[in-house]
């Protein structure tokens, strides 16, 4: 049971977060990535729609993750 607990807690602990905080942040980024993927697909067909949405989303996620590391 202790090994199972470590599987869920080691990584969040390594970046000074609780499991719940890490789950919330990772889930939020995941949903944003799904939106960015959708925007890319729409943009591929209609290049005048979502011109910078996906790249803006990627930049925003990257900046947020970098801040959390500090």
Buried (B, 14 or more C-beta within 10 A) or exposed (E): EEEEEEEEBEEBEEEEBEEEEBEEBBEEBEEBBEBBEEBBEBBEEEEEEBEEBBEEBBEEBEEEEEEEEE
